[in-house]
């Protein structure tokens, strides 16, 4: 990122951006975001159904399953998802620049990287119980969590293939296969859980893996048999995907992208671990798992908007249009602010009903209802910062996201959560108040960073990243330079 004293505040409309252009950009953003929202809702339904089946198995199964899902997110899915996002900028910018072979080469390199990363993670999952006991987790809950993770190992490798394919399609503005594949997979999830319910938490884990296997098969079928744009049909020299200097670009973006995602994901999941050492740990962990289901549901909307912003910003930078890239960032963050207000209101309104959807335990329901208003307020920061992270990824600046997340969640949020939760004895509510502080700081820092972005410089960086010449169109250069 480069500082530009003359840059306009992000939320100021450029002088030469007409109302019709704003509407057109909103349509382009949501033509990507809306299918991604539907896809996210379908994938979320899988998690929701799993939690319902865990709840029916009893309090220990719900607590152990929640802990296992948290561990899986901390050590596995966040790492795989973060590494995959390293291909986001390259693929979207290459599509904008019509560099078709580079998109497929990046897909191959990223997939190999994720499969290799899955090997040590799977070994950890198979030996997780001693680790949980070392961190003073409840022995009964730890045993349930260990059983779940052992049977979830295949799902880790499925995700190593699913994540790159999803980005491959999205970077080319192809979203229908993502939605259709998620719908096909979800159709099997509830029946699989029902048929495997006799296996307890192991059955829930196996059903989740089976569902993702169906999702992977559907995505692969779209890749192989559907007619795709020229990027998918371009001839690729597979030898170029060997371990040569061209891996450097992928890894240089994959590692900081992974760190940025993990720093945020880990904070959420660390809250489950912290709740496990509160008084009445089983109730606290179960309530935390239910609350995280609420945040996961709401997160679908800013996440989809952030992914759409990443794609649009990358496409425009790759196509030599810095003014349009800046307009996308402007409009996406503005939409995220509006979405945050709606999300907060909905979560406050559902505070009494949400916990009852998962369990009949009165103590868990009461804990959930008390924390839900704070969880809703967290979205006031979460929506803008999530969308801002998408803009940073599209402009190949994940390292800046690492700095912002590290400072917000760990320099501010974690000490505040520990102080309020344990020193001030606010318990579960204190942990969420710590997250609220982290999210608000993160959103402010993200908007400040985007406000000072030099978009002409980002075009030059994009052209260098995808290996083509650098020359902004005169009209685009004038559009950026005349911003107020």
C-alpha positions, -999 to +999 in steps of 0.1 A: +000+000+000+011+035-007+002+067+012-012+094-009-019+127+009-042+139-018-064+108-018-100+114-009-118+098+020-132+064+010-168+074+017-166+106-005-181+101-039-157+110-068-168+140-088-169+122-120-189+092-107-225+096-118-255+081-101-260+057-130-224+046-127-229+039-090-260+018-097-242-001-125-213-009-101-237-020-074-254-043-100-220-058-110-210-063-073-243-080-064-244-101-096-214-119-080-224-114-043-260-126-044-252-161-058-223-163-033-248-154-005-271-182-017-241-206-018-231-195+016-266-200+030-266-235+015-232-243+030-243-228+064-273-250+064-250-280+065-233-266+096-267-258+111-281-293+105-249-308+121-254-286+152-290-297+154-280-334+153-253-327+179-279-310+201-302-340+200-273-362+212-271-344+245-252-317+263-218-335+262-221-342+225-231-306+218-202-292+238-177-317+224-189-312+189-187-274+193-152-278+206-142-301+177-156-277+151-137-249+168-105-268+168-111-278+131-115-242+122-085-230+142-060-256+130-075-267+096-102-250+077-088-215+084-054-225+072-067-241+040-091-213+033-065-187+039-038-203+017-064-207-011-071-170-010-036-164-021-047-172-057-075-146-055-055-115-067-036-134-093-067-151-108-090-121-108-063-097-122-053-123-148-089-126-159-092-088-162-060-088-183-072-118-204-042-139-193-061-172-195-033-198-189-022-180-158-055-186-141-054-224-146-017-226-136-025-207-104-053-232-097-029-262-100-002-246-078-026-236-051-042-271-050-008-288-046+000-263-018-032-271+001-029-308-002+007-307+012-005-284+041-033-309+049-008-337+059+005-322+092-029-309+101-045-343+098-018-358+120-027-332+147-064-340+144-057-377+149-038-369+181-058-340+195-070-354+229-037-351+248-034-315+235-069-306+248-062-321+282-030-301+284-050-270+280-073-280+309-104-289+288-130-311+303-120-348+299-154-359+288-158-331+263-123-336+250-130-373+243-161-364+222-141-337+204-113-361+196-137-387+182-153-361+159-120-348+146-106-383+138-136-389+115-134-355+100-099-359+085-112-368+050-131-335+050-098-316+053-086-330+020-119-324+003-116-287+013-081-286-001-097-293-035-130-274-031-115-240-020-093-235-051-121-245-075-145-220-059-120-192-063-112-204-099-149-200-109-155-168-089-125-150-103-140-154-138-174-141-125-189-177-128-211-182-098-239-206-109-218-238-105-210-228-069-246-224-060-258-255-079-231-277-064-238-265-028-275-273-033-268-308-047-245-315-017-270-302+009-297-325-004-277-354+010-267-339+043-298-344+065-304-379+052-268-388+058-269-375+094-301-394+101-287-427+087-255-423+106-270-410+139-264-444+156-226-436+155-231-405+176-207-376+170-187-398+146-217-401+124-221-363+123-185-360+112-188-386+086-220-370+072-202-337+069-173-353+050-197-371+027-216-339+019-183-321+010-174-351-012-206-345-031-199-308-034-164-316-047-178-340-073-203-315-085-177-287-089-154-311-107-183-321-131-189-284-139-152-280-145-150-310-169-182-309-187-197-274-187-188-248-213-166-222-196-150-190-208-117-191-227-097-190-194-109-226-187-102-238-221-067-223-225-039-247-232-016-251-201+020-262-201+019-284-170+056-284-168+055-248-159+036-258-127+068-274-113+086-259-083+102-230-101+103-192-096+066-189-107+056-205-074+069-174-056+040-152-066+015-177-053+033-184-020+041-147-014+003-140-015-008-173+001+011-170+033+000-135+043-036-143+031-035-174+054-022-153+083-048-127+078-077-152+077-062-173+106-057-143+129-095-135+126-107-171+126-085-181+155-098-153+176-134-165+172-124-201+180-101-191+209-133-178+225-145-214+226-113-225+244-116-196+268-152-204+275-141-240+283-122-227+314-151-205+327-174-217+355-200-242+342-177-249+312-201-273+295-229-247+294-205-219+284-189-239+255-223-251+243-237-215+244-206-202+226-210-228+199-246-217+194-236-180+193-209-187+168-236-203+146-253-170+146-222-151+137-215-176+110-249-171+095-246-133+095-210-135+082-222-150+049-234-116+038-203-094+043-181-124+033-199-126-001-197-089-005-159-090+003-154-118-022-173-099-048-152-068-041-120-088-043-131-102-077-142-068-091-112-049-078-088-075-092-106-076-126-105-038-129-068-035-118-059-062-142-078-044-170-059-011-164-088+007-148-077+022-114-107+046-112-132+018-115-112-003-090-115+026-065-152+030-072-157-007-064-139-003-031-159+028-023-193+013-031-186-021-015-176-006+019-206+017+018-229-013+012-212-031+040-219-003+064-256-005+055-256-043+059-240-040+093-270-020+107-295-046+094-274-075+108-272-059+142-309-053+143-318-088+133-295-105+159-309-083+187-345-092+176-337-130+176-319-130+210-346-150+228-354-175+201-319-184+188-307-207+216-340-225+218-336-236+182-306-257+192-313-270+227-340-273+255-314-266+282-326-235+301-291-225+313-277-225+277-307-206+264-303-179+290-266-175+283-272-173+246-300-146+250-278-125+273-249-124+248-268-120+215-272-082+217-234-078+220-229-103+192-252-081+171-232-050+179-200-068+167-214-068+132-211-030+131-174-035+128-173-070+112-192-061+080-170-032+069-137-048+079-146-081+061-154-062+029-123-041+033-102-073+035-117-084+002-105-051-014-070-057+000-070-092-014-081-081-048-053-055-049-027-081-037-021-066-003-029-094+022+001-084+043-017-052+053-046-073+064-023-093+087-011-061+104-046-048+109-060-081+122-030-087+145-033-052+161-071-053+164-078-088+176-047-096+196-033-062+208-067-049+217-094-076+217-077-105+235-065-085+265-098-068+268-117-101+266-096-118+292-099-087+315-137-085+312-143-122+312-121-134+340-109-103+360-142-085+360-160-119+361-184-111+333-179-146+319-192-153+284-205-117+280-171-103+288-155-124+260-179-110+235-174-075+247-137-080+240-146-091+204-167-060+200-137-038+208-115-057+184-141-055+155-146-017+159-108-010+159-104-033+129-131-016+109-116+019+116-081+008+106-094-009+074-113+022+062-082+044+070-060+021+050-083+021+020-087+058+022-050+063+016-046+039-012-029+051-044-049+032-071-026+041-100+002+024-081-020-006-075-025-009-113+012-009-118+016-036-091-011-057-107+005-056-142+039-066-126+022-094-107+007-110-138+037-103-159+025-078-185+033-042-194+023-012-173+003+017-188-029+031-173-055+044-198-055+082-199-092+084-190-086+062-159-056+081-148-076+114-150-105+098-131-082+089-102-061+121-102-092+144-102-108+128-072-118+153-045 
